[in-house]
Each structure stands twice: as C-alpha cells, then as structure tokens.
C-alpha cells in the first residue's frame, strides 16, 4: 500500500508551537484577533483600580490636583521658584500631567509579569497583550487628566491671562507619543528584569522618584546652572517637558536636536523592549 507523505511546511497551520521564541515575534494579525481580550483586561484593571473607593474614577483628577497644590505651596511659595507671568497652578499642572503619563505607563508596564504570573502559567495568549491593555488603560486615565489641563488652560485664556495658539497646541500629540513610547519600552524591559530579580521593584520606585527631580517639571531648563545643564540634557525626557510646556504657554527652551535625540531614544527603547520581552516571556514562566 502506498502511503502519502505530507510535508508539514505546506500545511496552513492555525497554531504553530516552536521550541524557541524569536527576538522579534510580533504578529499584528494575531494581536488584532485578541483586541477583545485587550479591552476586557483594561476594563478589569479599571474596575479593580477604583472598586470600593469613595471617589471612584475621580481619583484620576484628585491625584494630580493635590500634587499640583503641594508643588505650588512648596516650590513657588516656600522656595520661591518663579514661573514668570504664568500662573503657578497651570505651570505645574502642565509638568505633572506629562510626568504622570510617563511614570504610570512605565511603572504599571514593569509589573506585567509579577501581577499576572498565575494567568501566564495557565492560559496561552501573546504575553504582550497584557502590556498593551495596561498601556491602553493608562492612556485613558491620562486623557482624563488632559481634559483637566485643557479646562484650566481655556479658563485662563478666557480670562485674558494667556493667548491661544492652535499651531502650538498641536505639538502635544507627538510629545505624548514619544513620552508614552519611552515609558512603555522601559516598562517592558524592567518587566523582564523584575520577574528575575524581585528586589528591583523597590529600586525602580526609588529611581522614578529621583528622576522626577531631573526632569524640568516645576522648573525650566533655562533655570538650570550652565555647569549642570548637561545632567538634564542627557535625560531624553527633558526636551519633551519643554516642548509640552511651549505648546500651552508659548515659552520654553526649544532645541530640535534634543527632540530628535528623544525620538531616537524612544524608537530604540521600544524596539529593544519588545525584542527582550518576546525572547524572555516564555522562559520566565518557570521562574515566576
């Protein structure tokens, strides 16, 4: 009897399990197939975040408001940092809004493995789906804070304290994309590192607090002494805060070279973060 030999390579498999995970293993068609899961995970995180709380989602507004009030009290009233003709509340709110975007995307993405170890060990789906759902949730919360920023900005424009410039306002969109990319790429990298070395989680929280003072959030780059400006310039986030502030206020230190540096840094860290995440995601299951 003649037996027909089937070549596995000619078959159109729906699933294919390989012994090794490649560095660049992103299947956009597969990710799109999991779009409902991404939305459900984001919804689950959102409900878990504000469930059994007094204010619910209003915490997304209260947190930046309290932070800004403390900044105005400490840095503007006590220390005496000048904001020029700009109301201190708006000046600090601009910096805090962008900082919250970066820090929350970075911190929450870095917890991808530590918070989802049980799910990863029981069910198969692309691990990056969880990171994307986290990113989606943080962008939603950022949108709420951005609405607060725009409301404050438009109120001061109507009061005659500021001039509205639509061309400048449009600058916020590339700045948001670059900031989000840096936070997401860095979060992917540290999600792998914290899965292997648990004590890095505490170190990350400390580094984020220290990095906050290196970023021009409650001050401008022009206020930094000349002999220390290099320390702020090497931070790829610095130019983003300056451009974000310029979009609303029309003032700030603009440098296209520094913005290009931030863009290249973002592309590099996102690419490396995805590669490392893909390569190590399956191997980390045995460690968790």
ZADO-1210 file (C-alpha; in nm, 4 decimals, padded with zeros to 6 digits):
<atoms>
<atom x="00.0000" y="00.0000" z="00.0000" code="UNK" pos="1"/>
<atom x="00.1353" y="00.3415" z="-00.0933" code="UNK" pos="2"/>
<atom x="00.1342" y="00.5945" z="00.1842" code="UNK" pos="3"/>
<atom x="00.1043" y="00.9614" z="00.1088" code="UNK" pos="4"/>
<atom x="00.3767" y="01.1685" z="00.2708" code="UNK" pos="5"/>
<atom x="00.2620" y="01.5071" z="00.3939" code="UNK" pos="6"/>
<atom x="00.5090" y="01.7918" z="00.4106" code="UNK" pos="7"/>
<atom x="00.4369" y="01.9895" z="00.7311" code="UNK" pos="8"/>
<atom x="00.5719" y="02.3057" z="00.5726" code="UNK" pos="9"/>
<atom x="00.2955" y="02.3026" z="00.3101" code="UNK" pos="10"/>
<atom x="00.0154" y="02.2915" z="00.5661" code="UNK" pos="11"/>
<atom x="-00.1683" y="02.6056" z="00.6670" code="UNK" pos="12"/>
<atom x="-00.1486" y="02.5721" z="01.0438" code="UNK" pos="13"/>
<atom x="-00.3699" y="02.7832" z="01.2664" code="UNK" pos="14"/>
<atom x="-00.1299" y="02.7349" z="01.5606" code="UNK" pos="15"/>
<atom x="00.2383" y="02.6559" z="01.5475" code="UNK" pos="16"/>
<atom x="00.4404" y="02.5814" z="01.8613" code="UNK" pos="17"/>
<atom x="00.8140" y="02.6233" z="01.8297" code="UNK" pos="18"/>
<atom x="01.0900" y="02.5318" z="02.0784" code="UNK" pos="19"/>
<atom x="01.2490" y="02.8743" z="02.0577" code="UNK" pos="20"/>
<atom x="01.0937" y="03.2172" z="02.0765" code="UNK" pos="21"/>
<atom x="01.2394" y="03.4684" z="01.8352" code="UNK" pos="22"/>
<atom x="01.3583" y="03.8133" z="01.9339" code="UNK" pos="23"/>
<atom x="01.1130" y="03.9841" z="01.7027" code="UNK" pos="24"/>
<atom x="00.7961" y="03.7784" z="01.7309" code="UNK" pos="25"/>
<atom x="00.5191" y="04.0312" z="01.6701" code="UNK" pos="26"/>
<atom x="00.2223" y="03.9089" z="01.4699" code="UNK" pos="27"/>
<atom x="-00.0059" y="04.2082" z="01.4190" code="UNK" pos="28"/>
<atom x="-00.2823" y="03.9893" z="01.2797" code="UNK" pos="29"/>
<atom x="-00.2723" y="03.7728" z="01.5923" code="UNK" pos="30"/>
<atom x="-00.2709" y="04.0773" z="01.8197" code="UNK" pos="31"/>
<atom x="-00.5733" y="04.2157" z="01.6370" code="UNK" pos="32"/>
<atom x="-00.7509" y="03.8854" z="01.6969" code="UNK" pos="33"/>
<atom x="-00.7016" y="03.9466" z="02.0707" code="UNK" pos="34"/>
<atom x="-00.8437" y="04.3019" z="02.0627" code="UNK" pos="35"/>
<atom x="-01.1449" y="04.1985" z="02.2719" code="UNK" pos="36"/>
<atom x="-00.9169" y="04.0456" z="02.5340" code="UNK" pos="37"/>
<atom x="-00.7122" y="04.3664" z="02.5457" code="UNK" pos="38"/>
<atom x="-01.0265" y="04.5712" z="02.6098" code="UNK" pos="39"/>
<atom x="-01.1552" y="04.3257" z="02.8705" code="UNK" pos="40"/>
<atom x="-00.8244" y="04.3254" z="03.0579" code="UNK" pos="41"/>
<atom x="-00.8173" y="04.7057" z="03.0540" code="UNK" pos="42"/>
<atom x="-01.1745" y="04.7121" z="03.1828" code="UNK" pos="43"/>
<atom x="-01.0878" y="04.4606" z="03.4556" code="UNK" pos="44"/>
<atom x="-00.7899" y="04.6713" z="03.5677" code="UNK" pos="45"/>
<atom x="-01.0006" y="04.9870" z="03.5655" code="UNK" pos="46"/>
<atom x="-01.2740" y="04.8330" z="03.7788" code="UNK" pos="47"/>
<atom x="-01.0201" y="04.6781" z="04.0149" code="UNK" pos="48"/>
<atom x="-00.8431" y="05.0105" z="04.0498" code="UNK" pos="49"/>
<atom x="-01.1480" y="05.2053" z="04.1684" code="UNK" pos="50"/>
<atom x="-01.3688" y="04.9355" z="04.3145" code="UNK" pos="51"/>
<atom x="-01.4822" y="05.0008" z="04.6742" code="UNK" pos="52"/>
<atom x="-01.3428" y="05.3544" z="04.6750" code="UNK" pos="53"/>
<atom x="-01.5246" y="05.6681" z="04.7876" code="UNK" pos="54"/>
<atom x="-01.4489" y="05.8809" z="04.4814" code="UNK" pos="55"/>
<atom x="-01.4056" y="05.6124" z="04.2176" code="UNK" pos="56"/>
<atom x="-01.2618" y="05.7438" z="03.8866" code="UNK" pos="57"/>
<atom x="-01.2460" y="06.0960" z="04.0316" code="UNK" pos="58"/>
<atom x="-00.9173" y="05.9869" z="04.1911" code="UNK" pos="59"/>
<atom x="-00.7679" y="06.0303" z="03.8438" code="UNK" pos="60"/>
<atom x="-00.8407" y="06.4027" z="03.8825" code="UNK" pos="61"/>
<atom x="-00.7804" y="06.4374" z="04.2546" code="UNK" pos="62"/>
<atom x="-00.4299" y="06.2912" z="04.2458" code="UNK" pos="63"/>
<atom x="-00.2810" y="06.5498" z="04.0036" code="UNK" pos="64"/>
<atom x="-00.4767" y="06.8309" z="04.1715" code="UNK" pos="65"/>
<atom x="-00.3308" y="06.7525" z="04.5150" code="UNK" pos="66"/>
<atom x="00.0166" y="06.7119" z="04.3676" code="UNK" pos="67"/>
<atom x="-00.0027" y="07.0473" z="04.1910" code="UNK" pos="68"/>
<atom x="-00.1258" y="07.2236" z="04.5048" code="UNK" pos="69"/>
<atom x="00.1676" y="07.0828" z="04.7031" code="UNK" pos="70"/>
<atom x="00.4106" y="07.1866" z="04.4290" code="UNK" pos="71"/>
<atom x="00.2714" y="07.5401" z="04.4250" code="UNK" pos="72"/>
<atom x="00.2955" y="07.5608" z="04.8039" code="UNK" pos="73"/>
<atom x="00.6487" y="07.4192" z="04.8313" code="UNK" pos="74"/>
<atom x="00.8318" y="07.5251" z="04.5169" code="UNK" pos="75"/>
<atom x="00.6597" y="07.8548" z="04.4377" code="UNK" pos="76"/>
<atom x="00.5576" y="07.9911" z="04.7780" code="UNK" pos="77"/>
<atom x="00.8217" y="07.8466" z="05.0109" code="UNK" pos="78"/>
<atom x="01.1294" y="07.8027" z="04.7901" code="UNK" pos="79"/>
<atom x="01.0293" y="08.0889" z="04.5627" code="UNK" pos="80"/>
<atom x="01.0763" y="07.9394" z="04.2159" code="UNK" pos="81"/>
<atom x="00.9395" y="08.1912" z="03.9688" code="UNK" pos="82"/>
<atom x="00.7002" y="08.0974" z="03.6881" code="UNK" pos="83"/>
<atom x="00.7130" y="08.4407" z="03.5277" code="UNK" pos="84"/>
<atom x="00.3790" y="08.5671" z="03.4022" code="UNK" pos="85"/>
<atom x="00.2329" y="08.2174" z="03.4021" code="UNK" pos="86"/>
<atom x="00.0013" y="08.1239" z="03.6926" code="UNK" pos="87"/>
<atom x="00.1922" y="07.8717" z="03.9099" code="UNK" pos="88"/>
<atom x="-00.1029" y="07.6305" z="03.9143" code="UNK" pos="89"/>
<atom x="-00.1081" y="07.5932" z="03.5343" code="UNK" pos="90"/>
<atom x="00.2716" y="07.5856" z="03.5111" code="UNK" pos="91"/>
<atom x="00.2955" y="07.2906" z="03.7497" code="UNK" pos="92"/>
<atom x="-00.0154" y="07.1180" z="03.6152" code="UNK" pos="93"/>
<atom x="00.1420" y="07.1005" z="03.2689" code="UNK" pos="94"/>
<atom x="00.4521" y="06.9275" z="03.4041" code="UNK" pos="95"/>
<atom x="00.2623" y="06.6946" z="03.6371" code="UNK" pos="96"/>
<atom x="00.0221" y="06.5812" z="03.3620" code="UNK" pos="97"/>
<atom x="00.3046" y="06.4715" z="03.1306" code="UNK" pos="98"/>
<atom x="00.5012" y="06.3207" z="03.4196" code="UNK" pos="99"/>
<atom x="00.2039" y="06.1107" z="03.5311" code="UNK" pos="100"/>
<atom x="00.1755" y="05.9730" z="03.1774" code="UNK" pos="101"/>
<atom x="00.5366" y="05.8582" z="03.1713" code="UNK" pos="102"/>
<atom x="00.5611" y="05.7319" z="03.5287" code="UNK" pos="103"/>
<atom x="00.2333" y="05.5386" z="03.5278" code="UNK" pos="104"/>
<atom x="00.2952" y="05.3766" z="03.1884" code="UNK" pos="105"/>
<atom x="00.6463" y="05.2797" z="03.2992" code="UNK" pos="106"/>
<atom x="00.5569" y="05.1527" z="03.6468" code="UNK" pos="107"/>
<atom x="00.2435" y="04.9618" z="03.5514" code="UNK" pos="108"/>
<atom x="00.4036" y="04.8014" z="03.2446" code="UNK" pos="109"/>
<atom x="00.7017" y="04.6940" z="03.4555" code="UNK" pos="110"/>
<atom x="00.4597" y="04.4852" z="03.6685" code="UNK" pos="111"/>
<atom x="00.3349" y="04.2800" z="03.3720" code="UNK" pos="112"/>
<atom x="00.4892" y="03.9512" z="03.4871" code="UNK" pos="113"/>
<atom x="00.4749" y="03.9996" z="03.8628" code="UNK" pos="114"/>
<atom x="00.0997" y="04.0717" z="03.8617" code="UNK" pos="115"/>
<atom x="-00.0031" y="03.8141" z="03.6003" code="UNK" pos="116"/>
<atom x="00.2123" y="03.5116" z="03.6819" code="UNK" pos="117"/>
<atom x="-00.0852" y="03.2850" z="03.7534" code="UNK" pos="118"/>
<atom x="-00.2614" y="03.3714" z="03.4275" code="UNK" pos="119"/>
<atom x="00.0544" y="03.3235" z="03.2214" code="UNK" pos="120"/>
<atom x="00.1164" y="02.9801" z="03.3709" code="UNK" pos="121"/>
<atom x="-00.2341" y="02.8515" z="03.2888" code="UNK" pos="122"/>
<atom x="-00.3512" y="03.0076" z="02.9631" code="UNK" pos="123"/>
<atom x="-00.1731" y="03.0776" z="02.6385" code="UNK" pos="124"/>
<atom x="-00.2036" y="03.4106" z="02.4624" code="UNK" pos="125"/>
<atom x="00.0604" y="03.6596" z="02.3469" code="UNK" pos="126"/>
<atom x="00.2074" y="03.7953" z="02.6715" code="UNK" pos="127"/>
<atom x="00.2407" y="04.1419" z="02.5226" code="UNK" pos="128"/>
<atom x="-00.1410" y="04.1597" z="02.5196" code="UNK" pos="129"/>
<atom x="-00.1359" y="04.2303" z="02.8946" code="UNK" pos="130"/>
<atom x="00.1211" y="04.5073" z="02.8495" code="UNK" pos="131"/>
<atom x="-00.0874" y="04.6614" z="02.5718" code="UNK" pos="132"/>
<atom x="-00.4018" y="04.6505" z="02.7878" code="UNK" pos="133"/>
<atom x="-00.2089" y="04.8269" z="03.0649" code="UNK" pos="134"/>
<atom x="-00.0929" y="05.0892" z="02.8169" code="UNK" pos="135"/>
<atom x="-00.4497" y="05.1366" z="02.6945" code="UNK" pos="136"/>
<atom x="-00.5776" y="05.1903" z="03.0489" code="UNK" pos="137"/>
<atom x="-00.3058" y="05.4425" z="03.1333" code="UNK" pos="138"/>
<atom x="-00.3781" y="05.6384" z="02.8159" code="UNK" pos="139"/>
<atom x="-00.7434" y="05.6505" z="02.9168" code="UNK" pos="140"/>
<atom x="-00.6542" y="05.7857" z="03.2623" code="UNK" pos="141"/>
<atom x="-00.4151" y="06.0331" z="03.1023" code="UNK" pos="142"/>
<atom x="-00.6969" y="06.1563" z="02.8773" code="UNK" pos="143"/>
<atom x="-00.8979" y="06.2406" z="03.1885" code="UNK" pos="144"/>
<atom x="-00.6079" y="06.4422" z="03.3299" code="UNK" pos="145"/>
<atom x="-00.5527" y="06.6083" z="02.9926" code="UNK" pos="146"/>
<atom x="-00.9142" y="06.7266" z="02.9972" code="UNK" pos="147"/>
<atom x="-00.8477" y="06.8879" z="03.3361" code="UNK" pos="148"/>
<atom x="-00.5378" y="07.0567" z="03.1916" code="UNK" pos="149"/>
<atom x="-00.7295" y="07.1886" z="02.8902" code="UNK" pos="150"/>
<atom x="-01.0141" y="07.3131" z="03.1115" code="UNK" pos="151"/>
<atom x="-00.7668" y="07.5087" z="03.3259" code="UNK" pos="152"/>
<atom x="-00.5858" y="07.6392" z="03.0190" code="UNK" pos="153"/>
<atom x="-00.9035" y="07.7546" z="02.8413" code="UNK" pos="154"/>
<atom x="-01.0309" y="07.9196" z="03.1603" code="UNK" pos="155"/>
<atom x="-00.7138" y="08.1302" z="03.1807" code="UNK" pos="156"/>
<atom x="-00.7350" y="08.2075" z="02.8077" code="UNK" pos="157"/>
<atom x="-01.0899" y="08.3371" z="02.8518" code="UNK" pos="158"/>
<atom x="-00.9709" y="08.5402" z="03.1499" code="UNK" pos="159"/>
<atom x="-00.7183" y="08.7077" z="02.9193" code="UNK" pos="160"/>
<atom x="-00.4130" y="08.5707" z="03.1030" code="UNK" pos="161"/>
<atom x="-00.2918" y="08.3588" z="02.8099" code="UNK" pos="162"/>
<atom x="-00.3002" y="08.3665" z="02.4319" code="UNK" pos="163"/>
<atom x="-00.4459" y="08.0693" z="02.2451" code="UNK" pos="164"/>
<atom x="-00.2349" y="07.9320" z="01.9577" code="UNK" pos="165"/>
<atom x="-00.3740" y="07.6271" z="01.7785" code="UNK" pos="166"/>
<atom x="-00.0441" y="07.5586" z="01.5971" code="UNK" pos="167"/>
<atom x="00.1402" y="07.5319" z="01.9281" code="UNK" pos="168"/>
<atom x="-00.1302" y="07.3144" z="02.0833" code="UNK" pos="169"/>
<atom x="-00.0892" y="07.0564" z="01.8063" code="UNK" pos="170"/>
<atom x="00.2662" y="06.9973" z="01.9320" code="UNK" pos="171"/>
<atom x="00.1301" y="06.7998" z="02.2257" code="UNK" pos="172"/>
<atom x="00.0450" y="06.4962" z="02.0103" code="UNK" pos="173"/>
<atom x="00.3992" y="06.3988" z="01.9008" code="UNK" pos="174"/>
<atom x="00.5213" y="06.4755" z="02.2539" code="UNK" pos="175"/>
<atom x="00.2575" y="06.2434" z="02.4019" code="UNK" pos="176"/>
<atom x="00.3552" y="05.9666" z="02.1581" code="UNK" pos="177"/>
<atom x="00.7274" y="05.9952" z="02.2349" code="UNK" pos="178"/>
<atom x="00.6701" y="06.0111" z="02.6122" code="UNK" pos="179"/>
<atom x="00.4382" y="05.7110" z="02.6015" code="UNK" pos="180"/>
<atom x="00.6888" y="05.5156" z="02.3918" code="UNK" pos="181"/>
<atom x="00.9737" y="05.5780" z="02.6348" code="UNK" pos="182"/>
<atom x="00.7596" y="05.4731" z="02.9300" code="UNK" pos="183"/>
<atom x="00.6253" y="05.1640" z="02.7518" code="UNK" pos="184"/>
<atom x="00.9628" y="05.0476" z="02.6198" code="UNK" pos="185"/>
<atom x="01.1307" y="05.0981" z="02.9558" code="UNK" pos="186"/>
<atom x="00.8438" y="04.9207" z="03.1297" code="UNK" pos="187"/>
<atom x="00.8786" y="04.6163" z="02.9021" code="UNK" pos="188"/>
<atom x="01.2500" y="04.5923" z="02.9783" code="UNK" pos="189"/>
<atom x="01.2040" y="04.6177" z="03.3533" code="UNK" pos="190"/>
<atom x="00.9094" y="04.3779" z="03.3497" code="UNK" pos="191"/>
<atom x="01.1582" y="04.1115" z="03.2445" code="UNK" pos="192"/>
<atom x="01.4233" y="04.2217" z="03.4946" code="UNK" pos="193"/>
<atom x="01.1843" y="04.2418" z="03.7910" code="UNK" pos="194"/>
<atom x="01.0498" y="03.8943" z="03.7090" code="UNK" pos="195"/>
<atom x="01.4008" y="03.7536" z="03.7568" code="UNK" pos="196"/>
<atom x="01.5151" y="03.9864" z="04.0351" code="UNK" pos="197"/>
<atom x="01.2280" y="04.0784" z="04.2669" code="UNK" pos="198"/>
<atom x="01.4231" y="04.3367" z="04.4668" code="UNK" pos="199"/>
<atom x="01.4475" y="04.5584" z="04.1585" code="UNK" pos="200"/>
<atom x="01.0841" y="04.6599" z="04.2098" code="UNK" pos="201"/>
<atom x="01.1744" y="04.8696" z="04.5146" code="UNK" pos="202"/>
<atom x="01.4718" y="05.0162" z="04.3284" code="UNK" pos="203"/>
<atom x="01.2508" y="05.1191" z="04.0354" code="UNK" pos="204"/>
<atom x="01.0165" y="05.3142" z="04.2629" code="UNK" pos="205"/>
<atom x="01.3152" y="05.4951" z="04.4123" code="UNK" pos="206"/>
<atom x="01.4636" y="05.5743" z="04.0710" code="UNK" pos="207"/>
<atom x="01.1310" y="05.7129" z="03.9484" code="UNK" pos="208"/>
<atom x="01.1152" y="05.9485" z="04.2473" code="UNK" pos="209"/>
<atom x="01.4706" y="06.0682" z="04.1823" code="UNK" pos="210"/>
<atom x="01.4149" y="06.1014" z="03.8081" code="UNK" pos="211"/>
<atom x="01.1260" y="06.3349" z="03.8809" code="UNK" pos="212"/>
<atom x="01.3714" y="06.5996" z="04.0037" code="UNK" pos="213"/>
<atom x="01.5944" y="06.5612" z="03.6980" code="UNK" pos="214"/>
<atom x="01.3011" y="06.6387" z="03.4683" code="UNK" pos="215"/>
<atom x="01.2040" y="07.0083" z="03.4241" code="UNK" pos="216"/>
<atom x="00.8582" y="06.9675" z="03.5753" code="UNK" pos="217"/>
<atom x="00.8435" y="07.2533" z="03.8263" code="UNK" pos="218"/>
<atom x="01.1299" y="07.4479" z="03.6656" code="UNK" pos="219"/>
<atom x="01.2534" y="07.5234" z="03.3138" code="UNK" pos="220"/>
<atom x="01.5835" y="07.4209" z="03.1572" code="UNK" pos="221"/>
<atom x="01.6859" y="07.7868" z="03.1435" code="UNK" pos="222"/>
<atom x="01.6848" y="07.7921" z="03.5265" code="UNK" pos="223"/>
<atom x="01.9462" y="07.5155" z="03.5460" code="UNK" pos="224"/>
<atom x="02.3040" y="07.6429" z="03.6071" code="UNK" pos="225"/>
<atom x="02.5179" y="07.6182" z="03.2960" code="UNK" pos="226"/>
<atom x="02.7654" y="07.3772" z="03.4551" code="UNK" pos="227"/>
<atom x="02.4795" y="07.1373" z="03.5390" code="UNK" pos="228"/>
<atom x="02.2753" y="07.1572" z="03.2198" code="UNK" pos="229"/>
<atom x="02.4474" y="06.8521" z="03.0726" code="UNK" pos="230"/>
<atom x="02.2941" y="06.6466" z="03.3544" code="UNK" pos="231"/>
<atom x="01.9452" y="06.7492" z="03.2466" code="UNK" pos="232"/>
<atom x="02.0176" y="06.7326" z="02.8724" code="UNK" pos="233"/>
<atom x="02.1212" y="06.3647" z="02.8777" code="UNK" pos="234"/>
<atom x="01.7739" y="06.2868" z="03.0129" code="UNK" pos="235"/>
<atom x="01.5628" y="06.2178" z="02.6994" code="UNK" pos="236"/>
<atom x="01.2504" y="06.3349" z="02.8827" code="UNK" pos="237"/>
<atom x="01.3778" y="06.6897" z="02.9431" code="UNK" pos="238"/>
<atom x="01.3125" y="06.8278" z="02.5957" code="UNK" pos="239"/>
<atom x="00.9662" y="06.6700" z="02.5973" code="UNK" pos="240"/>
<atom x="00.8640" y="06.8704" z="02.9032" code="UNK" pos="241"/>
<atom x="00.9974" y="07.1878" z="02.7443" code="UNK" pos="242"/>
<atom x="00.8035" y="07.1311" z="02.4218" code="UNK" pos="243"/>
<atom x="00.4896" y="07.0283" z="02.6116" code="UNK" pos="244"/>
<atom x="00.5084" y="07.3489" z="02.8122" code="UNK" pos="245"/>
<atom x="00.5716" y="07.5513" z="02.4979" code="UNK" pos="246"/>
<atom x="00.2587" y="07.4039" z="02.3370" code="UNK" pos="247"/>
<atom x="00.0432" y="07.5626" z="02.6075" code="UNK" pos="248"/>
<atom x="00.2385" y="07.8693" z="02.7139" code="UNK" pos="249"/>
<atom x="00.4436" y="07.9635" z="02.4082" code="UNK" pos="250"/>
<atom x="00.7574" y="07.9839" z="02.6227" code="UNK" pos="251"/>
<atom x="01.0393" y="07.7397" z="02.6844" code="UNK" pos="252"/>
<atom x="01.3771" y="07.6204" z="02.5602" code="UNK" pos="253"/>
<atom x="01.3230" y="07.4596" z="02.2200" code="UNK" pos="254"/>
<atom x="01.6006" y="07.2533" z="02.0647" code="UNK" pos="255"/>
<atom x="01.5291" y="07.0336" z="01.7623" code="UNK" pos="256"/>
<atom x="01.8487" y="06.8356" z="01.8264" code="UNK" pos="257"/>
<atom x="01.7325" y="06.7370" z="02.1754" code="UNK" pos="258"/>
<atom x="01.3870" y="06.6471" z="02.0422" code="UNK" pos="259"/>
<atom x="01.5494" y="06.4263" z="01.7756" code="UNK" pos="260"/>
<atom x="01.7581" y="06.2644" z="02.0476" code="UNK" pos="261"/>
<atom x="01.4408" y="06.1893" z="02.2470" code="UNK" pos="262"/>
<atom x="01.2713" y="06.0454" z="01.9367" code="UNK" pos="263"/>
<atom x="01.5641" y="05.8171" z="01.8517" code="UNK" pos="264"/>
<atom x="01.5851" y="05.7083" z="02.2151" code="UNK" pos="265"/>
<atom x="01.2130" y="05.6247" z="02.2136" code="UNK" pos="266"/>
<atom x="01.2362" y="05.4151" z="01.8957" code="UNK" pos="267"/>
<atom x="01.5409" y="05.2315" z="02.0295" code="UNK" pos="268"/>
<atom x="01.3983" y="05.1523" z="02.3716" code="UNK" pos="269"/>
<atom x="01.0609" y="05.0391" z="02.2310" code="UNK" pos="270"/>
<atom x="01.2315" y="04.8091" z="01.9770" code="UNK" pos="271"/>
<atom x="01.4679" y="04.6638" z="02.2371" code="UNK" pos="272"/>
<atom x="01.1879" y="04.6320" z="02.4943" code="UNK" pos="273"/>
<atom x="00.9675" y="04.4344" z="02.2540" code="UNK" pos="274"/>
<atom x="01.2584" y="04.2114" z="02.1480" code="UNK" pos="275"/>
<atom x="01.3616" y="04.1341" z="02.5056" code="UNK" pos="276"/>
<atom x="01.0016" y="04.0806" z="02.6136" code="UNK" pos="277"/>
<atom x="00.9374" y="03.8363" z="02.3277" code="UNK" pos="278"/>
<atom x="01.2596" y="03.6439" z="02.3819" code="UNK" pos="279"/>
<atom x="01.2234" y="03.6044" z="02.7568" code="UNK" pos="280"/>
<atom x="00.8464" y="03.5898" z="02.8134" code="UNK" pos="281"/>
<atom x="00.8120" y="03.2118" z="02.7810" code="UNK" pos="282"/>
<atom x="01.1318" y="03.1371" z="02.9715" code="UNK" pos="283"/>
<atom x="01.0217" y="03.3460" z="03.2693" code="UNK" pos="284"/>
<atom x="00.7156" y="03.1300" z="03.3365" code="UNK" pos="285"/>
<atom x="00.9329" y="02.8688" z="03.5091" code="UNK" pos="286"/>
<atom x="01.0873" y="03.1368" z="03.7315" code="UNK" pos="287"/>
<atom x="00.7673" y="03.3070" z="03.8457" code="UNK" pos="288"/>
</atoms>
